[in-house]
Each structure stands twice: as C-alpha cells, then as structure tokens.
Amino acid sequence: MYKSFLFFILMIVFTACVRPPEKLDPNFVILQYLSKSNSSNDSGNISDGTGAPVSGGANAPVACPNPALVFNPGGIIDTGQTTCWDAAGTGVACLGTGQDGAFANIPNARSFVGPTQHCIYTNDYTTLDQFHGLTWKTCAEGQSGAACGTGVSTQLSWTAATAIPAPVGSCGALNTRNGGNGYAGRTDWRLPTVKELASLFHYSNAPQIDVASFPATFSGIAYMTNSTVTGTPTNIWVADFSGVAILKTYSTPKGANLNVRCVAGNPLPPLAFVDNGNGSITDQNTGLIWQKCADGQAALTCLGAVTNNTQTASYASCNALNVANFAGRNDWRLPNANELLSIVDHSVTNPSISATFPFVTPQAHWTSTSSSNTPSAGIVVSFFNGSLNRPNKATLLPSRCVAN
C-alpha cells in the first residue's frame, strides 16, 4: 500500500517537472525528419497509391524503414564533372589543371538514392538526397512509375501551380493524395527554391541530372521554382536541365508554362558568413573559406579595380595565392559552379551577394566547371542577379578563389 502511494506521488512530481524542450536539439529534429521522410500519417484510413484502402485501415502499420542518416542542409555537393577540357574544348588530363574535373567529390560527394517505392503507397516513388536531406518526387508532374515511363510531363504556370485550392499537377495537390495522407505519406510537398533545384544539376550527364535517380527527365522545357526574381516580382527563377541552353538558371514570367518537380523537407538555412580579418571569409554553412575580394582588388578592403581574366588565367590567379600562402593557406583554387552559386543571395540584386563581400562587381564570375555540351565554354555565376550562364572560356571576367 505504502509503495503504491509513493509511486503515485513520484509520478505526479515527474509529470509536473518534466517538460519538452522549447527549442528542439538538432539530433531530435533529424530524428523527427527521418520518422516522417518515408512514412504515412497515422490517422485516418490507410490507402495505396491510388487512394484505395489497404487492409487493416487505421490500425495498419504506417512507418516505413528509414536509414539512420545525418543531413547537412546548408552544405554543397560535387557537380559530378570528372572530365577536363582546354580553352578550345579539347579533352585533357585533369591532374594539375585546377579544373572542376580534377577534384572528385569536392566539397562533398553526391548521394541521391532512388527511385524508392513507398512501402504502403506502392504507386509512389521518391528520390532522397542523402546529403541535404531533401526528398524529391522521382518523376516530374504528369509522369509516374518506377522509371517515370507512364504519362508525359505536364506544364503549369507558376500562377496556377501556387493557386488555392491546389490544382492537379501542382505540388500542393500531392499533399491531399492517399486519402489525405499525402504522396508517399508526406504532406509537406512544395515547389523548390532556385538553389534547391540547381543542386540537382549534374554537369556531365545528358540531361544534366542524376539520370538513374531521376529517370526519363524531360528537358525540352525548363522547370519552375518558387523563387521570385528580386526587382522583377512578375518573374520567377527556372532551371534548364537540357545542357544545350546557354542559360542554366534564368528569369521567366510567372505566367509561362513550365515543368514541375516537387520537393519535401526543410528549406536551406540562411546565409552565414564571417570575415576572418585576413582577406578571407568563412561560410559557416559549408565550411568553405573564400577570398574576400575579387582578383585585382586590395586584399583587405576590396578597393580598386578587379582584374578580368580568361578562365585559364583565373586558375593561375588562384595558384598565385598558394605561392604567397595567402591568409595562411596553400589550398586555394577556382570554385566549381555549385560552390560559387552557394554565396549568391537571390534576395538582393546588383550585386546579388551578402554585404560581407564588399565592392563586388555585379557581373559574371568564373567557375572551374566546363559546359560538357560545349566544352569550349565554361560555367559562370552572375553577381548581378545570381543566374548561371556559359560563355566562351576566352571571355574576360572577374574571379574569386576558394579553399577548403
């Protein structure tokens, strides 16, 4: 009797004292993400991918197996480029060139897994970005099946795709699938941001995406994002995966009909830069160390004119920093397309970069990535508005080096 009474009192004290944390720690957030990344809701009737009920109803098991992964939402993955070309577009050995293809899995390896069939909604297929933690619908809207071989991609305007109620073919409509449990058991499907969609670019493939994980990707029409163009609110950013287009990401009117590829998961963290006081800047999201000023400017103040170089000469400029042991480092190199895009701030324009980088010339800057479709051209990032372009490698442009 006494023990029962004591246990009762202890339970009251425990219940009164223990509270959930006001701010979830990162490990708990990751655990929450994993528990919902490939599972259905646990309320209501369970249905298969067509909406038909599955035997067992609300009492059926709803959780699908999930890998125990730690994600890096703000990090950067490799571009996928493994080949090198000279300024004329002739293939060359990569070793010692400083080109993108010379640095495998830098700064981090690509890791897309899928198509993965949902364990309950068996008509639903997703592809997981195991690095960033984003879950992508394997097929573009209009396509379905493990190989996306059923149907054809359908286009919507951004205006239609973001309408309420969500129309068929929009990301919002996925959240009402399977009796309200959502496509692949998720109800957080949305249009990607421009940086999220650009993270899918694979700079060696045709179309320029991980083709095994995103099969039958139609590249004849660009894909929309949910990123409005700063300064032009009637336009959004789009991404072109064809490899043929001169512009990789560009601005287009919200009324244009575009392909739709949907994503689920947490958005990218805000930009976070620290000036190290020695001519370098640390990106706290990626761990990369950036040259504070463009080539030609004063190292600490960024005063003076930039030096415009060809892509080949830009490699030499970064190598010169190594010889000088600039900022105490000897691992400076020309950044690849994914790395340079990571410091763009699409919320501002002219220049489209954080004020931590002062006196930035609002024009295209060289990357170490080549255009695999036209290897005499190289990929550049515009710091006027954040677009990706591919001019001839002999074009004279600014450059900014990176170290990791």
LINMOQUI-V697501 format. One record per residue. PHI is phi in radians with two decimals (999 if undefined). NEAR is the number of other ideal C-beta (glycine too) atoms within 10 Angstrom. D_LAST is the distance of its C-alpha to the last C-alpha in whole Angstrom. Layout:
PHI/NEAR/D_LAST, PHI/NEAR/D_LAST
//
This chain:
999/5/66, -1.08/6/64, -1.11/7/61, -1.12/8/61, -1.11/9/62, -1.11/10/59, -1.07/10/56, -1.09/9/57, -1.12/10/57, -1.11/10/53, -1.12/10/52, -1.12/10/53, -1.11/9/51, -1.07/9/48, -1.13/9/48, -1.28/8/49, -1.61/7/46, -1.51/7/43, -2.25/7/41, -1.16/6/38, -1.11/7/35, -1.15/5/35, -2.18/6/31, -1.17/12/30, -1.31/9/27, -0.97/9/24, -1.11/9/26, -1.21/12/29, -1.08/13/28, -1.09/17/26, -1.08/14/29, -1.04/11/31, -1.04/17/29, -1.12/17/29, -1.21/11/33, -1.96/20/33, -1.16/23/31, -2.50/22/34, -2.27/21/37, -1.68/30/40, -1.16/17/41, -1.77/14/44, -2.15/10/47, 1.42/13/49, -1.33/16/50, -1.54/24/48, -2.32/19/48, -1.46/16/46, -1.10/18/44, -1.66/11/48, 1.72/15/49, -1.30/11/51, -1.08/13/52, -1.73/17/50, -0.93/6/53, 1.96/12/53, 0.95/11/52, -1.17/12/50, -1.57/8/50, -1.23/14/48, -1.10/12/45, -2.00/18/42, -1.47/14/39, -1.69/17/37, -1.04/7/35, -2.25/15/31, -1.25/10/28, -1.48/7/27, -2.10/15/23, -1.95/11/21, -1.70/21/19, -2.28/16/16, -1.00/17/18, -1.66/17/15, -1.40/20/12, -2.24/25/12, -1.86/22/13, -1.07/22/13, -1.37/26/16, 1.58/22/18, -1.39/26/18, -2.20/16/19, -1.97/15/21, -2.20/21/21, -2.41/22/24, -1.42/16/25, -1.12/17/26, -1.51/10/29, 1.60/14/28, -1.55/10/29, -1.10/11/27, -2.38/14/25, -1.12/9/23, -1.35/18/19, -0.97/9/18, 1.44/11/17, -1.42/16/17, 1.42/20/14, -1.33/26/15, -0.88/31/14, -1.10/25/16, -1.42/18/15, -2.08/18/12, -1.32/11/13, 0.99/12/12, -1.95/20/9, -1.44/19/7, -2.57/17/11, -1.22/12/14, -1.24/18/17, -2.70/16/20, -1.79/21/23, -2.12/15/26, 2.65/21/30, -1.19/20/32, -2.00/18/33, -1.38/17/37, -1.18/21/38, -1.25/17/40, -1.95/24/43, -1.59/26/42, -1.27/12/42, -1.57/19/42, -1.82/28/39, -2.18/25/36, -2.29/25/32, -2.20/23/29, -1.70/24/26, -1.47/24/22, -1.25/19/21, -1.53/21/18, -1.46/23/19, 1.55/19/22, -1.45/23/24, -1.85/24/27, -1.84/25/29, -1.19/27/32, -0.99/28/32, -1.76/28/35, -1.17/24/35, -1.05/22/38, 1.81/18/41, -1.86/23/40, -2.71/18/40, 1.65/15/40, -1.08/15/38, -1.86/13/37, 0.96/22/38, -1.59/11/41, -1.71/13/44, 1.40/14/44, -2.29/11/42, -1.10/22/40, -1.97/15/41, -1.95/21/40, -2.34/22/41, -1.46/16/40, -1.04/24/38, -1.03/12/41, -1.26/16/43, -1.15/25/39, -1.86/19/39, -1.22/13/43, -2.18/7/45, -1.20/8/46, -1.19/17/43, -1.38/13/45, -1.03/9/45, 1.63/17/41, -1.81/23/39, -1.19/25/37, -1.06/18/39, -1.16/17/42, -1.12/23/39, -1.25/20/40, -1.80/16/43, -1.15/22/44, 0.94/30/45, 1.11/18/48, 1.63/15/45, -1.42/25/43, 1.53/21/40, -1.04/25/39, 0.95/29/37, 1.29/25/38, -2.07/27/36, -2.16/18/37, -2.11/15/34, -1.21/24/34, -2.76/18/33, -1.28/22/31, -1.35/28/28, -1.35/17/26, -1.13/26/24, -1.23/19/21, -1.10/24/22, -1.18/24/24, -1.15/21/21, -1.19/23/19, -1.47/25/22, -1.01/25/22, -2.03/23/21, -1.45/25/21, -2.14/16/23, -1.62/18/26, -2.41/14/29, -1.09/18/29, -1.46/26/26, -2.76/22/25, -1.22/20/25, -1.17/13/29, -1.25/12/30, -1.53/22/28, -2.26/24/30, -1.19/20/33, 0.96/18/35, -1.23/24/33, -1.41/19/35, -1.98/18/33, -1.32/11/36, -2.32/17/36, -1.19/23/33, -1.86/24/32, -1.44/29/32, -2.12/24/30, -1.77/18/31, -1.69/22/29, -1.32/18/31, -1.35/22/31, -1.07/18/31, 1.59/13/33, -2.36/13/35, -1.15/9/36, -1.49/11/38, -2.05/19/35, -2.17/25/32, -1.45/26/29, -2.28/24/30, -2.19/27/28, -1.90/22/29, -1.74/26/28, -1.27/16/31, 1.45/21/28, -1.60/14/31, -1.11/18/31, -1.19/13/29, -1.67/16/28, -1.49/26/26, -2.18/28/26, -2.75/20/29, -1.63/20/31, -2.55/17/35, -1.06/13/38, -1.13/19/38, -1.52/11/41, -1.28/17/40, -1.43/14/40, -2.41/21/37, -1.21/24/36, -2.19/23/35, -2.17/27/32, -1.77/24/32, -2.36/26/29, -2.36/23/30, 2.26/22/27, -1.28/14/26, -1.23/13/24, -1.13/17/21, -1.24/12/20, -1.16/9/20, -1.06/17/17, -2.55/13/16, -2.05/19/15, -2.25/11/15, -1.37/14/16, -1.42/14/14, 1.34/10/17, -2.24/14/16, 1.58/20/15, -2.25/23/12, -2.29/22/12, -1.71/16/10, -1.56/23/10, -1.23/12/12, -1.37/19/13, -1.90/21/9, 1.43/14/7, -1.29/19/5, -1.88/21/6, -1.90/26/9, -1.14/26/11, -1.09/25/14, -2.03/23/17, -1.21/24/18, -0.97/22/18, 1.79/16/22, -1.46/23/22, -1.06/12/22, -1.05/15/19, -1.73/12/20, -1.84/12/22, 1.14/19/22, -1.37/10/25, 1.70/12/27, -1.47/10/26, -1.32/20/23, -1.74/16/24, -1.56/18/24, -2.21/19/23, -1.24/18/23, -1.08/28/21, -1.07/16/21, -1.18/16/21, -1.17/27/18, -1.05/22/16, -1.12/14/18, -1.11/21/17, -1.21/24/13, -1.10/17/14, -1.11/13/17, -1.12/22/14, -1.17/15/13, -1.08/9/16, -1.47/12/17, 0.92/10/14, -1.04/19/13, 0.96/20/13, 1.28/10/13, -2.26/17/10, -2.32/13/10, -2.13/12/7, -1.27/26/8, -2.71/22/9, -1.32/26/11, -1.23/31/10, -1.39/26/12, -1.08/25/15, -1.15/28/14, -1.16/26/11, -1.18/25/13, -1.11/24/16, -1.13/25/14, -1.65/27/14, -1.23/24/18, -1.99/19/21, -1.27/21/24, -1.46/13/26, -2.25/15/26, -2.49/18/27, 0.89/11/27, -1.69/21/25, -1.70/22/23, -2.75/23/20, -1.06/18/20, -1.16/10/22, -1.07/17/19, -1.75/21/18, -1.42/15/22, 0.93/15/24, -1.38/23/22, -1.22/19/24, -1.37/13/25, -2.49/14/25, -1.14/20/23, -2.11/23/19, -1.23/31/18, -2.03/29/15, -1.57/30/15, -1.57/29/17, -1.65/29/21, -1.46/25/24, -1.13/22/25, -1.34/14/28, -2.34/16/29, -1.18/18/26, -1.43/16/27, -1.96/22/26, -2.15/30/22, -1.45/28/21, -2.21/25/20, -2.02/27/20, -1.47/21/22, -1.70/26/22, -1.46/16/26, -2.40/21/26, 1.64/27/23, -1.38/22/24, -1.88/26/23, -2.41/19/25, -2.51/23/25, -1.37/17/27, -1.09/14/27, -1.13/22/25, -1.47/14/27, -1.12/16/27, -1.56/13/26, -2.52/21/23, -1.22/23/21, -2.56/28/17, -2.49/29/14, -1.63/26/11, -2.37/26/7, -2.44/19/4, -2.50/18/0
//
